[in-house]
Each structure stands twice: as structure tokens, then as C-alpha cells.
Amino acid sequence: MKYLKSIFVLLSIFNFISCSKDSIKPAVDYSDVLSNSTNQVIINTYKDLNDKSKLLLIAIDQLKSNTSTGNLELARLAWRNSRIPWEQSEGFLFGPVDQQGIDPSIDSWPVNVVDLDAVMASPDVLNKTYVDALEGTLKGFHTIEYLLFGENGNKQLAEFNTRQFEYLSACTQSLNGSTQQLFDAWRTEGQNFGKNLIEAGKVSSIYPSQKSALQELVDGMITIADEVANGKINDPFVQSDILKEESRFSANSKADFADNIRSIKNIYLGSLDGSGSIAGFYTLLHQSKVSLHQKIVNQIEAAIAAIESIPGTFTTAITLNRPAIQFSQDQVRALQLTLESELKPFIDTF
Amino acid sequence: MMRIFYAVAIGLLCFFSCADEDPINLEKVLAGGSTSVFAEFSNAFQFPAANLSPIELQNHRRGDVAFESSFVTAPSQINAGLGPIFNQNSCVSCHGKNGRSPFPDSENDLLGLLFRVSIPGINIHGGPKPVPGFGGQLQTKAVFGKKSEVSVKMNFIEIPGSFSDGEAYSLRKPIFNFDNAYIPLPGDVMISPRIAPPVFGLGLLEAISVEDILKHADPIDLDKDGISGKPNYCWDELSQSLQLGRFGWKAGQPNLLQQTAAAYLDDIGVTSPLFFEESSKHQIQYDGGMDDPEINNELLSLTTFYTQSLAVPVARNQDDPEVLSGSKIFDKIACGKCHVRNFKTGTHREFAFLSNQHILAFTDLLLHDMGDSLSDHRPEFEAQGNEWRTPPLWGIGLTKIVNGHSNFLHDGRARNFQEAILWHGGEANQSVLNYKNLSKKERTALLKFLNSL
């Protein structure tokens, strides 16, 4: 989903081939930014995802063993909480999440409702091993969401049955397995994919230069801005089709979108708490690009604020508050444009 | 407005050069002509061609959505039509980030590996004869309540060898076995493993004129250079005639529309107006066909257009002395006899952005004898078991960044470039012998050249 990307990538060819001999530039070491992005943002986000996914399992097992409205709401809250780090990881959807095929097990959409109903009606034993072997559209966040919240988001306690609780638990155990796999794939003590960014330019890395690793990061930011503006918001909005809304069952779409923009913010600032790290990506802009830095920060905040200010749920706003959706889409597109037309070309000159 | 922007950008490319440096030879860099993009990161195969019009860009984006869509079991309010038997539930499940599937590390998830099957003889169009009860492809997954056609078991044999300088190597040969068949497979079944290839730049390959491809053909080696180059002629559903094959590991598909429709049908179990009968028809697992076709012409066209309009990443480091040396060795040991560097596309009947482009695809789109070691012993139209279509090499050096692996050849058996070279046989025997006689330094330079593409 690269709306405007081709123009800027073409321009980057210009940067790439026009002065290809790096010897005319002083060597600059960007390993502090790459290391900070990897260790402070990416790995910590995946750690948070893994931790929250475990808390979700605890909440679901609590609901399973003690079925009550209170425990149902706690399980739903735990689902929303685990969704936050996942959405905040979508600004860096490269590496193991894609290459090891983990994404479909975590975030497949839509839910295969026909097969899910058939699984429920079957005599099959429902456990993690069983769910692990199923297609992504029968597990992961959206299947858990569908079972917890129901088709219309108002599922009542009386509508749950034992099989659903068993499946919810098995499904969340499977989700735990995927989030653990993802965390392990990145961290130093695991498969250490992170070293590819940190050691970019060395033979130990898949990235031939620090520049290409920085381009990976900036392209990840552009990709999620594009996805939010021109996919996640655009498709249900322009087609006025709520079936195309991804987190409709839980009415969590606005939070999803805002957290996607926060994934950009986290990479850009180099921390998860909104404060700028001394080795954040933004430090690459140095003093010569202060106005661009401020523009990006402002546009990130404006996009988040616009999304969160959409009245009601995203589902209802598609019908009732279209100008607010349009405004938020415009804000995200403005951010995307800046990242594509100003930040990326700047990195391409490195 | 965008068109103007592109024109300016291209103009800059044409006229700019650094005053104190040698100008870069654009013809050696822009592998996809004006469609090319520079990207040396994991989304390198995911960009739209750089010269699309705004409307084409919009259609490309819609095709992108279709390419990424996961299908589910019918009836469903959205993306209905999966199966009942299938290999994967979306295009991207096999072509991750539009790239090459790795060789699977688990029998439980075959990723982009599938198996074409047939029995001796030909069908009414001269193509492979379907296996009764299985059709032309083994579907290794099924929707709930149905049974996959088979389960796959993998074993490996390591085959040792050495270069002239004494350095040893080992080649991995996969052995596939099949069990849990939903009905017994016939004893004379012929099985051909295939790995999902990258899907960028395909529109440019489609735009090369038949005449230009046939200029390289030499089926009975009249010029006695040991290299044949044989066109495959396969069945074209739309024209109801035999046409030059261009796509697939054996050039068994004549165009991208048919390639796309066939993949929807055989890989995902989704019927379209071009192939409106389920892959499971005439099988006991057939779903009755009440909802066929499951996608309409518009969606099929959009997905097809997506594969036609993906940009080709530029070649990199083409002024590096070692890369230049590797490029010369590539020619010296005759790799380029089949992996033909240059083509100029013809006039594409629908899309101007594909027309008259100078491209560096490193393929002749023709069949070549690759020897018994790579033979699948399964004919496909005019392609014999040991004959395979020369695959393009553009973008191949980005495989590790994009897809996280370096598995090559039709079934993904090669674990790196070198193993891929060493598996070549048949017409490439002399080239492989020449490669084995190279010094370590020369071999490294050739591999570096491949990595620059």
C-alpha cells in the first residue's frame, strides 16, 4: 500500500546513483541510533506484547474458571491491553514477524466464522497443539476478539459455553507461543535478529550498510502511516462498509489506529514513554533540520489527537461523523507525506 | 500532476552527473527501466512501478489489498471462497513481501512449496494429464471437515563435491514422500515440487514481444554452442489456442491473467470467471459449486494488475571493481547464454508504462535442459522433466533482506547462490565445470555480482 512512495523512491534513485562514492563524505557512525531503536523500542515492544499476551491468558483462564460479568470485562480489558503493543509494533513489520510467518498467527483477518463454528460443534479436544495447527484465520487477536465481544460487540455472558472458554484459552496459549517466538527471534539471548540492525554494514548483518538499516526503519514508519491512512481508515470509510473495519467487534479501531501512529512516534523518538532518547532516530536530523523535526513531532501528535477525537466508535462514525474521520485521515496522510518527501530523502543522502 | 513529478525526476536522472566523478551507467542500474525503484530494505519488492499514472497507482493499490486478502470458508460476508482444499489462504502466504518462499523447515507448514502432479499421457490441450481424484496439484490443506489430499514428509541427502582448488562443498537434495492421502495416489503419479517465486517485474516480462524471445530460441542447437533455448507452447484459455509460455517454473502459463486465475484456483481454492470449476470437482470432497465463481472479473483483473505493475529494484554497486569482475566472469563462463541480460520490451497492448523499457531481467524465458539431477520427470506441454525455464535474476541479491533466506531453484533446495550454480546440469554442465575451475577469488567475485542484482 504505497500510495505516494514510488515518486520518492524514484527520487531516491537520484540520490543513490548521483554521487555514489562515499569517500567524499566523512564517515559517520549511526550505530547508537540503530542500537537504541532495536533495544529500547523494538525489543521492548515485543517484550511488552509477550507480557500482555500472558496477562490475557491469565484473564481468560480466570473467566473460564469463574464465569462472571466482572471477569468478562477484565478479559476484554486484557485483550485491549495486549492489542496496544501489537499495534505499536506495526511501525516495524520487518524481520521475523514476516520472515518466520508469525504475523498470520497473531493478526489474521477476517475470522473464518464458518470453520470456527464447525470446530465448536466438533468433538475435537481443544488445546494449544490443536490451535497451533489451524489456519491464522482461526486464531490470533481477531478470533479471540470475536469470541470475547461477539459479532456485534455486545455478547452477553449467557451466550458463552464451555467449548468457547476452552477454545479461548487454547487460542490465547497459541497466541502466547507466537508472541514468545517473536520476542525470542529478536532478542540477544534468542535468535538475535536485532544484531542485523545494530551491526548493519558488517558481514554479520543482512543490511549492507547502516544507511540501508536506517532506510528500513524510515520505510517502516512510512508503511504504517500509509496503511492507516489509505487502508485501515480508507477502505471502510470510502466504501462505507463496516465489514472492512478490522477491530469492529471490540470497537477498538480508533485505539488501533492511534497506537499505530504511536509506533511511528516510538521509533522516531527512540523510546516507549514519549520522551526523546539521546539516541532516537530524530537525532539524525541534527540542528540543520530542527524545523523538520518539529514538523514531524507536531504531525504525529495531530494525527493521534484527530483519531482519538473521532466521536463515538469508528463504526458509528463511518455513518454519523464522516468529517471527523476525513480530518483524521488527512492528518495521517500529512504525516506520511512528510516522512516520505522530507525525512526519507534526507536519510537517502547519508 | 504526478506524471509531471515523475517526468521531472526522470529528467534529473538523465542529466545529472557529479562533476568530479565518472557518470554512472544507468543502463546497468535501472533493471526495470522506468519502473525501477531504489530500495535496499525489506519492502524492496513491494513498490509500485515508478512510472504509473495516478489511476494506475490507484488500481495497483486495490490490487495490493486483493493480493494480501485472506480467504475464509463460504458463506462469509467477506473474502469467502477458501478451499475446500487448498495450499494457502492468500497470495502473500506464499509470496511473502512479494518475494521468494523459503524452503520449509517444517513438514507442518510448507509455506510456498507445492506439488504439481500428473499421470503419463496428455490432456486434450496437450498439457499434463490430471491425476484422477487429485487433479493437477496436491492441496495439502483443507477447510474444517474436509481432508487435505496428502501429507508431505521430507528427508535430505547431502551430496559432497569439491572445486578444482580442493575446497569442499555439499549439496542438499530433498526427498519428498507422501502419506495420509485421502484416497490412494496411483502408482504412476509424477510429482513436481515447486517453490513460490518473486512476483515483481512480471508485467515487463509479459511485455517482451514473442519475436524477441524467439530470437534466442535454438531448440535443436543449430549454432552448436551447446545451449538450446526451447519455447514452451501452452494452452491459453482466453484465446483457446496454444501460445508461448512465459510464467511458471516450466513456462506453463502464457500470461499473468491466467497465471493469477490458476493460482487462485489451485493454491487457494478460489474460482474465477476464467477457471470457474473448483479444483475439487469430480472429487468426493467437492463443495457443490453453488457459489462459483467466487471472485469476479474485476478482482481477478486487479490482482493480475498488481503483479504487472510492481517495480523492479535497481541493481547495486555496479561500479564496485569486484562486482565488475564478477560480471565479466558471468559472461566468460556463459551464464548469460540463458540468463540473457538485456531485453527491450515491446508495445504493451494495455499499459504504456510497460512499453519500450530497457530491462535487465537475466532470463530468456525459454526452456533449457538442466540435467537429471534437477529433473522432476514430469512433462508440462513441451517441457520435459529435465527442462526448466530460465528464471530471472533481477533482485536476487535482495532475497536475504526481503525474505530472510537464500534458498533458490525450483524447489528451494539450494541454500545459497553457490549451491544453486552447482546444481545446474545438462546444458549448463560446461558452465558449472568452468565455475569449479575458477579460483576462490573469482568465485567470490561472481557471487558478489549476483548479490548486486
Boltz contact constraints between the chains, C-beta under 6 A:
constraints:
  - contact:
      token1: [A, 1]
      token2: [B, 61]
      max_distance: 6.0
  - contact:
      token1: [A, 1]
      token2: [B, 64]
      max_distance: 6.0
  - contact:
      token1: [A, 2]
      token2: [B, 47]
      max_distance: 6.0
  - contact:
      token1: [A, 2]
      token2: [B, 48]
      max_distance: 6.0
  - contact:
      token1: [A, 5]
      token2: [B, 47]
      max_distance: 6.0
  - contact:
      token1: [A, 6]
      token2: [B, 47]
      max_distance: 6.0
  - contact:
      token1: [A, 6]
      token2: [B, 48]
      max_distance: 6.0
  - contact:
      token1: [A, 6]
      token2: [B, 50]
      max_distance: 6.0
  - contact:
      token1: [A, 7]
      token2: [B, 5]
      max_distance: 6.0
  - contact:
      token1: [A, 9]
      token2: [B, 37]
      max_distance: 6.0
  - contact:
      token1: [A, 9]
      token2: [B, 47]
      max_distance: 6.0
  - contact:
      token1: [A, 10]
      token2: [B, 9]
      max_distance: 6.0
  - contact:
      token1: [A, 10]
      token2: [B, 50]
      max_distance: 6.0
  - contact:
      token1: [A, 11]
      token2: [B, 9]
      max_distance: 6.0
  - contact:
      token1: [A, 12]
      token2: [B, 38]
      max_distance: 6.0
  - contact:
      token1: [A, 13]
      token2: [B, 38]
      max_distance: 6.0
  - contact:
      token1: [A, 14]
      token2: [B, 12]
      max_distance: 6.0
  - contact:
      token1: [A, 14]
      token2: [B, 13]
      max_distance: 6.0
  - contact:
      token1: [A, 16]
      token2: [B, 38]
      max_distance: 6.0
  - contact:
      token1: [A, 17]
      token2: [B, 24]
      max_distance: 6.0
  - contact:
      token1: [A, 17]
      token2: [B, 29]
      max_distance: 6.0
  - contact:
      token1: [A, 18]
      token2: [B, 16]
      max_distance: 6.0
  - contact:
      token1: [A, 19]
      token2: [B, 18]
      max_distance: 6.0
  - contact:
      token1: [A, 94]
      token2: [B, 42]
      max_distance: 6.0
  - contact:
      token1: [A, 99]
      token2: [B, 404]
      max_distance: 6.0
  - contact:
      token1: [A, 108]
      token2: [B, 70]
      max_distance: 6.0
  - contact:
      token1: [A, 110]
      token2: [B, 72]
      max_distance: 6.0
  - contact:
      token1: [A, 110]
      token2: [B, 78]
      max_distance: 6.0
  - contact:
      token1: [A, 110]
      token2: [B, 79]
      max_distance: 6.0
  - contact:
      token1: [A, 112]
      token2: [B, 72]
      max_distance: 6.0
  - contact:
      token1: [A, 112]
      token2: [B, 73]
      max_distance: 6.0
  - contact:
      token1: [A, 114]
      token2: [B, 73]
      max_distance: 6.0
  - contact:
      token1: [A, 115]
      token2: [B, 73]
      max_distance: 6.0
  - contact:
      token1: [A, 115]
      token2: [B, 143]
      max_distance: 6.0
  - contact:
      token1: [A, 115]
      token2: [B, 144]
      max_distance: 6.0
  - contact:
      token1: [A, 118]
      token2: [B, 144]
      max_distance: 6.0
  - contact:
      token1: [A, 118]
      token2: [B, 145]
      max_distance: 6.0
  - contact:
      token1: [A, 119]
      token2: [B, 144]
      max_distance: 6.0
  - contact:
      token1: [A, 135]
      token2: [B, 89]
      max_distance: 6.0
  - contact:
      token1: [A, 137]
      token2: [B, 70]
      max_distance: 6.0
  - contact:
      token1: [A, 137]
      token2: [B, 72]
      max_distance: 6.0
  - contact:
      token1: [A, 206]
      token2: [B, 400]
      max_distance: 6.0
  - contact:
      token1: [A, 206]
      token2: [B, 401]
      max_distance: 6.0
  - contact:
      token1: [A, 212]
      token2: [B, 40]
      max_distance: 6.0
  - contact:
      token1: [A, 212]
      token2: [B, 41]
      max_distance: 6.0
  - contact:
      token1: [A, 215]
      token2: [B, 41]
      max_distance: 6.0
  - contact:
      token1: [A, 216]
      token2: [B, 41]
      max_distance: 6.0
  - contact:
      token1: [A, 219]
      token2: [B, 41]
      max_distance: 6.0
  - contact:
      token1: [A, 219]
      token2: [B, 43]
      max_distance: 6.0
  - contact:
      token1: [A, 243]
      token2: [B, 77]
      max_distance: 6.0
  - contact:
      token1: [A, 243]
      token2: [B, 78]
      max_distance: 6.0
